[in-house]
Amino acid sequence: MSQNILMNIPGLEPEEMLFLQNFIKDLSPEQQQNFVMLYNGKRKDPQTILIMALIGFIGVAGIQRFMLNQVGMGILYFLTGGLCLIGTIVDIVNYKKMTIEFNQRVAIETAAMVKMI
Amino acid sequence: MRLHQAAISVHIKILENRISDLEIESCLHLIMRQMRGNANLISGLWFPARSIKFFFSSCFKNAELLCWTSALLFLAISTTHDFHFILCPLRLAGFTWCPGCGLGRSISFLLHLQFNASWNAHPLGIPGLLVILKRISDLIKHRLLLIKLNLNPL
């Protein structure tokens, strides 16, 4: 049942789906529906983050960090050209994990919110 | 509390001779496990050796954490003379000025507790270091939270 609900989220990664399945299994079906709706609005797509990290090579670095709510890191990247390009390369290698970490934070927040409603 | 009760009940059973060897063994095993669990709970992650072990094991599972930690270690270990020119590809490409130029040296001086030299190398050394430390602590906190929620940390 929960798998069907999660299928509504476009571009869901397998690891992310596994995490979410574990995460929302105690919620009621109604809460699950709310969760999916809110989560879908808040989550970031790994591909977008990768593109933003790639922009670091040709222009402004650190947009991906701003998108992932890491303002301090974003400013640091912006001022140093992605920590002398090294940070940009790290982000390109690590974009998936970074996005999943952000999405997990979002999921935890959203679940707390859904339980309050 | 539960451990105490279990131990008493086993003791009574042994006294009354109505317990098999196998049962005793399994009970002892259970009790030992619970005791170990309690010990873990008490010493927790604040016990230095355990927390250091946790830190390094999470470093090898998270590329970003490994990257920041090794970068700070490198800056702490290196003597602060000429590594910057080897590392920075922008400088190698011929750019002479960049708003972040000197930040690495600044953080390195900071880690060697030379605050004046750090300020002279780049005034934003302290905020830079704080931002990186914040990020490291955030990554570790996230892992701890996932473990606490019984979810598999990626």
Interface residues (C-beta under 8 A of the other chain):
Chain A: E15 L18 F19 N22 F23 Q70 G72 M73 I75 L76 L79 T80 G81 L83 C84 L85 I86 V90 V93 N94 K97 M98 I100 E101 Q104 R105 I108
Chain B: N62 A63 E64 C67 L87 C88 P89 L90 R91 C98 P99 G100 L103 G104 L124 P127 G128 L130 V131 I132 K134 R135 D138 L139 H142 L145 L146 L149 L151 N152 L154
